[in-house]
Amino acid sequence: MLYLLRRLTRIFSLVTLLFWAFQTRHTILGAVDFAKTAPTRVRMGRGKEVGLGAEVHWALLRDPRLRGANIRVGSIDGSTVVLCAPSTETRANLAREVVSRLPGVRDVRLEDPAAHPAPITVTSAPLAG
């Protein structure tokens, strides 16, 4: 009986964790992408941006009002933070307020990634000769 209770508790904990991860997937994926650039930023002498980026991502994850919001950190340049959110995201201004209250943040901008599509890359086939 104790074994069954432990097993059910573990399953419940795992389901709860997976639900939380699903709700915060946009912020988590943005944090992972930002973490990949951390070594390069440190080598370039921009270590403060790495710390600020961690604080921004943590603030977005910690605020329960932003749970499930499609908001990502687009870039951090000095003390300017760019948040990317589609124009349909109603909580984008709330995210801007949360981030602007952090120490070290001077300016927060919102951008719609759909408004600035990525450039189309055209590759040419090698010439047969």
Secondary structure, 3 states (H helix, E strand, C coil): CHHHHHHHHHHHHHHHHHHHHHHCHHHHHHHHHHHHCHHHHHHCCCHHHHHHHHHHHHHHHHCHHHCCCCCEEEEEECCEEEEECCCCCCCHHHHHHHHHCCCCCCEEEEECCCCCCCCCCCCCCCCCC
